[in-house]
Amino acid sequence: MDRHGGRKSKNRRENIKFEICVKDITVEVERKKIKNINLRVYPPDGRVRVSVPMRCSEDVIRSFIGLKIDWIRKHQAKIMQRNSRAPLKYIDGEMHFFRGKQYRLQVIEKAVKPHVETNGDALLLYVRPGTDEEKRRAVLYEFYRYRLRQELPGIIDRWAKDMGVSVNGFGIKKMKTKWGTCNRKARRIWINLELAKKPPECLEYIVVHELAHLLERYHNSTFYGYMDRFLPQWRIYRKELES
């Protein structure tokens, strides 16, 4: 209502928010009553946001972001460096995550094939005597990879059926800035190895997110409509990942 008791003019244009992806970087876009384009990279996760004038076209926005890619990556790297904790040494007593829970690492030097076992709240890391830090790390991450490879086929098959999409395969790799990616042409998704450390529902969220890209390429209202339809609580899981 205005000060005379009437309704506010319908001509007033509200801010419009959506997301686009440029060179594997997701950017939050907001159209506002401003004259210039403003770009920001925010801690703690390096999220990228850009404010643009109301009449600014998506092609202009993409071109602007493309010119700023190096600047964006530089600032994301600075944020990640500030957030980095003391490096792990893969020794007795260290706390490591697996499926969203903390486990105390117990290194067992023994003449057996290197492997990892769970025992209550402990991760038992079996390595041969004299194994160095790099090898211990490799053994633990091979355990993470193995467990994801066991779990992912069932999750992907179930969600692909529910969402009505076909998937030709999946891969697991370490990624610095993304939890997953989707190759629409090959109909193949990639999952970040670090998700083995996160709660199971976060893994499901990333699978649904990447499969949704087989239905809609861009992060727009159609894409988020699919997310709301298939996984209504996805925002909760996204916050869990960001934390």
C-alpha positions as CSV (number, residue, x, y, z in Angstrom):
1,M,0.0,0.0,0.0
2,D,1.2,3.6,-0.7
3,R,0.9,6.5,1.8
4,H,-2.5,7.4,0.3
5,G,-3.9,3.9,1.0
6,G,-3.8,2.7,-2.5
7,R,-1.9,-0.3,-3.8
8,K,1.7,0.1,-5.0
9,S,2.1,0.4,-8.8
10,K,2.4,-2.9,-10.6
11,N,5.0,-1.3,-12.8
12,R,7.6,-1.6,-10.0
13,R,10.0,-4.3,-11.1
14,E,11.3,-6.7,-8.5
15,N,14.8,-8.1,-8.4
16,I,15.2,-11.3,-10.5
17,K,17.5,-14.0,-9.4
18,F,18.8,-17.0,-11.3
19,E,22.0,-19.0,-11.8
20,I,24.2,-19.6,-14.9
21,C,27.3,-21.8,-15.4
22,V,30.3,-20.4,-17.2
23,K,33.4,-22.6,-17.7
24,D,32.4,-24.9,-14.8
25,I,31.8,-22.0,-12.5
26,T,28.3,-21.5,-11.1
27,V,27.4,-17.8,-10.8
28,E,24.4,-16.4,-8.9
29,V,22.9,-13.6,-11.0
30,E,20.6,-10.9,-9.7
31,R,18.9,-8.3,-11.9
32,K,18.5,-5.0,-10.0
33,K,17.8,-1.4,-10.6
34,I,21.5,-0.5,-11.0
35,K,23.6,0.9,-13.9
36,N,26.7,-1.2,-13.8
37,I,27.6,-4.9,-13.4
38,N,29.0,-5.8,-10.0
39,L,30.9,-9.0,-9.4
40,R,31.8,-10.5,-6.0
41,V,33.4,-13.7,-4.7
42,Y,32.3,-14.6,-1.2
43,P,33.8,-16.7,1.6
44,P,33.7,-19.3,3.0
45,D,33.1,-21.3,-0.1
46,G,34.1,-19.0,-2.9
47,R,30.5,-18.5,-4.2
48,V,30.3,-16.1,-7.1
49,R,27.5,-13.5,-7.4
50,V,27.0,-10.9,-10.0
51,S,24.5,-8.0,-9.9
52,V,23.4,-6.6,-13.3
53,P,21.0,-4.0,-14.6
54,M,17.5,-5.1,-15.3
55,R,17.8,-5.0,-19.1
56,C,21.2,-6.8,-19.2
57,S,20.9,-9.8,-21.5
58,E,22.2,-13.2,-20.6
59,D,24.7,-13.1,-23.5
60,V,26.2,-9.9,-22.1
61,I,26.4,-11.5,-18.6
62,R,28.1,-14.6,-19.9
63,S,30.6,-12.5,-21.8
64,F,31.4,-10.4,-18.8
65,I,31.9,-13.4,-16.6
66,G,34.1,-15.1,-19.2
67,L,36.4,-12.1,-19.2
68,K,36.6,-12.3,-15.4
69,I,37.3,-16.1,-15.1
70,D,40.9,-15.7,-14.2
71,W,40.1,-13.1,-11.6
72,I,37.3,-15.3,-10.1
73,R,39.6,-18.4,-9.9
74,K,42.3,-16.3,-8.3
75,H,40.0,-15.1,-5.5
76,Q,38.5,-18.5,-5.0
77,A,42.0,-19.9,-4.5
78,K,42.7,-17.2,-1.9
79,I,39.6,-18.0,0.0
80,M,40.3,-21.8,-0.1
81,Q,43.9,-21.1,1.1
82,R,42.6,-19.0,4.1
83,N,40.1,-21.8,4.9
84,S,42.7,-24.6,4.8
85,R,43.4,-26.4,8.0
86,A,46.7,-27.8,9.2
87,P,47.7,-30.6,6.8
88,L,46.9,-34.2,7.8
89,K,49.9,-36.5,8.4
90,Y,48.0,-39.8,8.5
91,I,49.3,-40.8,11.8
92,D,47.7,-42.4,14.9
93,G,45.1,-40.3,16.7
94,E,44.2,-38.0,13.8
95,M,40.5,-37.4,13.2
96,H,39.2,-38.3,9.7
97,F,35.7,-38.2,8.3
98,F,33.8,-41.0,6.6
99,R,30.1,-40.9,5.6
100,G,29.6,-37.7,7.8
101,K,31.1,-39.2,11.0
102,Q,34.5,-38.6,12.6
103,Y,36.8,-41.5,13.1
104,R,40.1,-41.7,14.9
105,L,42.8,-43.1,12.7
106,Q,44.8,-46.1,13.9
107,V,47.8,-47.0,11.8
108,I,48.7,-50.7,12.0
109,E,52.0,-51.6,10.4
110,K,51.8,-55.2,9.3
111,A,53.1,-57.4,6.4
112,V,49.6,-57.6,4.8
113,K,48.0,-56.0,1.7
114,P,47.4,-52.3,2.6
115,H,43.7,-51.7,3.3
116,V,41.3,-49.9,5.7
117,E,38.7,-51.3,8.0
118,T,36.2,-49.6,10.3
119,N,36.0,-50.6,13.9
120,G,33.5,-48.6,16.0
121,D,34.7,-45.0,16.0
122,A,38.1,-46.0,14.5
123,L,39.5,-46.3,11.0
124,L,42.1,-49.0,11.0
125,L,44.8,-48.2,8.4
126,Y,46.8,-51.3,7.6
127,V,50.1,-50.6,5.9
128,R,53.4,-52.3,5.5
129,P,56.2,-51.3,8.0
130,G,58.0,-48.1,6.9
131,T,55.2,-46.9,4.7
132,D,55.5,-43.1,4.2
133,E,52.8,-40.4,4.6
134,E,52.0,-40.2,0.9
135,K,51.3,-43.9,0.6
136,R,49.2,-43.9,3.8
137,R,47.1,-41.2,2.3
138,A,46.8,-43.1,-1.0
139,V,45.6,-46.2,0.9
140,L,42.9,-44.2,2.7
141,Y,41.7,-42.5,-0.4
142,E,41.5,-45.9,-2.2
143,F,39.2,-47.0,0.6
144,Y,37.0,-43.9,0.0
145,R,37.0,-44.6,-3.7
146,Y,36.1,-48.3,-3.2
147,R,33.2,-47.5,-0.9
148,L,31.8,-44.9,-3.3
149,R,32.0,-47.4,-6.2
150,Q,30.0,-49.8,-4.1
151,E,27.4,-47.3,-3.2
152,L,26.9,-45.2,-6.3
153,P,25.4,-47.7,-8.8
154,G,22.4,-48.3,-6.6
155,I,21.8,-44.6,-5.9
156,I,22.2,-43.6,-9.6
157,D,20.0,-46.4,-10.9
158,R,17.2,-45.6,-8.4
159,W,17.2,-41.9,-9.1
160,A,17.6,-42.3,-12.9
161,K,14.5,-44.4,-12.8
162,D,12.5,-41.9,-10.7
163,M,13.6,-39.0,-12.8
164,G,13.1,-40.7,-16.1
165,V,16.7,-40.3,-17.4
166,S,19.3,-42.6,-18.8
167,V,22.9,-42.6,-17.6
168,N,25.7,-44.3,-19.5
169,G,28.1,-44.3,-16.6
170,F,29.8,-42.5,-13.8
171,G,33.3,-41.6,-12.6
172,I,34.9,-40.6,-9.4
173,K,37.7,-38.0,-9.2
174,K,39.0,-35.3,-6.9
175,M,37.7,-31.8,-7.8
176,K,38.8,-28.5,-6.2
177,T,35.7,-26.4,-6.7
178,K,32.8,-28.7,-7.6
179,W,31.0,-31.7,-5.9
180,G,30.0,-33.1,-9.2
181,T,29.7,-32.5,-13.0
182,C,27.6,-33.8,-15.8
183,N,28.6,-34.5,-19.4
184,R,25.2,-34.2,-21.1
185,K,26.5,-35.5,-24.5
186,A,28.1,-38.7,-23.0
187,R,25.3,-38.9,-20.4
188,R,27.9,-39.5,-17.8
189,I,28.3,-37.9,-14.4
190,W,31.4,-37.4,-12.2
191,I,31.4,-37.4,-8.5
192,N,34.0,-35.7,-6.2
193,L,35.9,-38.3,-4.2
194,E,35.7,-36.0,-1.2
195,L,31.9,-36.9,-0.9
196,A,33.0,-40.2,0.7
197,K,33.6,-38.1,3.8
198,K,30.1,-36.4,3.7
199,P,26.8,-37.7,5.1
200,P,25.0,-40.2,2.7
201,E,22.2,-37.7,2.0
202,C,24.7,-35.2,0.6
203,L,25.9,-37.8,-1.9
204,E,22.3,-38.4,-3.0
205,Y,21.8,-34.7,-3.4
206,I,24.8,-34.4,-5.7
207,V,23.6,-37.4,-7.8
208,V,20.1,-35.8,-8.2
209,H,21.7,-32.5,-9.0
210,E,23.8,-33.9,-11.8
211,L,21.0,-36.1,-13.2
212,A,18.8,-33.0,-13.2
213,H,21.3,-31.5,-15.7
214,L,20.3,-34.3,-18.1
215,L,16.8,-32.7,-18.1
216,E,17.9,-29.0,-18.0
217,R,21.4,-27.8,-18.8
218,Y,21.4,-24.5,-17.0
219,H,20.8,-23.5,-13.4
220,N,17.5,-21.7,-14.0
221,S,13.9,-21.9,-12.8
222,T,13.3,-25.1,-14.8
223,F,16.3,-26.8,-13.2
224,Y,15.3,-25.8,-9.7
225,G,11.8,-26.9,-10.4
226,Y,13.1,-30.4,-11.1
227,M,15.2,-30.3,-7.9
228,D,12.1,-29.2,-5.8
229,R,10.1,-32.0,-7.4
230,F,12.5,-34.9,-7.0
231,L,14.3,-33.8,-3.8
232,P,12.4,-31.1,-1.9
233,Q,14.9,-31.0,0.9
234,W,17.9,-30.4,-1.4
235,R,18.6,-27.0,0.1
236,I,19.2,-28.5,3.5
237,Y,21.8,-30.9,2.0
238,R,23.5,-28.1,0.1
239,K,23.9,-26.1,3.3
240,E,25.4,-29.3,4.9
241,L,28.0,-29.5,2.1
242,E,28.8,-25.8,2.4
243,S,29.4,-26.1,6.1
